Amino acid sequence: MKSKSIFTIIVVFALLLSSSIIAYAGSGSSDGMSYTVYGNDYSNWASVYTTTTTAMARTCAMCYTAGNATVPAGYIGAQARLYNSSGTLIKDTGMSWNKNAAYGYSSETPYMSVSSGYYYSSGYTQAYNGNSYSGNYPTGQTTKIYTS
């Protein structure tokens, strides 16, 4: 009877332990790039985040101004893109811009339900140049992160 109780305790403990495992699978970021537009210095990068069943992409841009001032609304644009390991585009946010004065801006896809496999992100950023928007500045590709 005592060995049956010990076995039951071990099974219950194992079940409790396995149910508390976090579903977060991983994340990765790109190196990004730096650029100057309209007298402001910018840097950008992409990130990818996965859980066991989902993946999402984020593209970020930061602006470094003299005196650490914010830039006006509409100065920073970002576009996030999520890809599977074969290079198929899963989700693209399209370019969007900061809606308020800010130091930086990010655009992200929602978490998408995905099949088991590797996923990565890369994106683009833009900056206001006084008349329109500068060309697309690539963030580079993140590492490929596995979701099971």
Buried (B, 14 or more C-beta within 10 A) or exposed (E): EEEEEEEEEEEEEEEEEEEEEEEEBBBBBBEBBEBEBEEBBBBBBBBBBBBEBBBBBBBBBBBBBEEEEBBEBBBBBBBBBBBBEEEEEBBBBEBBBBEEEBBBBBBBBEBBEBEEBBBBBBBBBBBBBEEEBBEEBBBBBBEBBBBE
